[in-house]
Amino acid sequence: MSRVYVGNLDPRVTERELEDEFHTYGVIRSVWVARRPPGYAFLDFDDPRDAHDAIRALDGKNGWRVEHAMSAVSQATLHVNVVTVVGLEGVAAGVGVAVQDTEGARAMDGEMG
């Protein structure tokens, strides 16, 4: 299964309208439309290839932003990595990043300094 995020939706959009728009790309297992706050939705496709086709075809249509949805675990990992790199200014234990300092870029591979 593959989850698709749809953003910049009209607050009045319905699940049925999204199903009608996306079903031509493949089997949709579920549709969830946000109401508080409104403006986005998630659709679960049975086949990741169908999700990819829908994203490619519908991103930008009607002003929508259509993309692969990140799992909560992926989002949390991304947030932790960004906070670690930005919040601690390069003290990134276990995260391979490039940090810009006055001497130029240097690789940080889990070492401090």
N, C-alpha and C positions, 0 to 999 in steps of 0.2 A: 504494500500500500504506500502511496505517496501523497503528502499533504501539500496543498497549494494555498498561498496567502493571496487575497485580493483586497487591495486598499484603495482609498479615495472613492469609496462607493457613496452614492446618494443615500441618505439616511432612510429613505422609504423603500429601498430595494428589498425584495422578498427572496426567500429561499427558492421558490419556484422560478423566479426570473433568472437567478443564477444557474439553476439546473438546466433551464432551457438554453442558456447561452453556452454552457460548458459540456453538455451531454454528447454533443457531436464528436467529441475527442476521445470518449471512452466511458467506461462504467464508473459512475460516481457512487461511492459507498455512503457518504454523508455530506451534509452541508450545514454549516453553522454561521449565522449572521449575528454580528455584535449589535446590541441595542443600547448599551450604556457603557462606554460611549459608542455611538454608531459610527459607521464609515468603513468597516472592514468585515471580512468573512474568511472562513477556511473551508475548503472542499477536499475530501479524501477520494483520490482516484485509486481504483483497483490495481492498475498497472502504472509504474513510474514513467514508462514511455509515453503513455497517454497524457499524463500530467505535464511532461516536457512539451508535447505538441500543443497543449492548451496554453501553456505559458508563452511559447513562441508566437502563437497566433493572436492571443488576446491582450498581451501586455501593451498598454497604451490605448487600447480601444475604449471608447467612452471616457477617456481620462483615467482609466483604472491603472493601478500598479499591480501586476500579476507576477508572482515569483514563487520559488520553492520555499516552503515554510521550514524554518529551523526548529528542531525539537527543543524542548525546554532545557535539556541537558546541554545541547550545543550552545544555546543562548547563554546559559550560565557559565560555561567554559569560556566562551568568547568574552563575556563581561569580566570574569576573573582575570583573564590574560590581559585585557586592556587596562584594567585597574592596576594590575601588578606592574605593567610596563610604564603606564603614564603616572599613576599615583605614587609609585616608588622611584620614579625617574631612572629606570633601567635596572633596578635590582629585581631581576626576573629569574628566580630559581626555577630551573627546569623548562624554561621557555626560550627557544632560540629566537632572538630578535636583534635588530640593528639599532644601536642608540647613537644619536648624533651628539657629540660634545665639541668643545672648542678645538680639539685636535683632529676632528673628522669622525667618520663612522667607525665603530668597532663592534665586533660580534660579542654578544653576551650569551654564553651557553651554560647558564645555571651557575655562573661564578660571579662573585661580587667584585666591584673595583672598577 
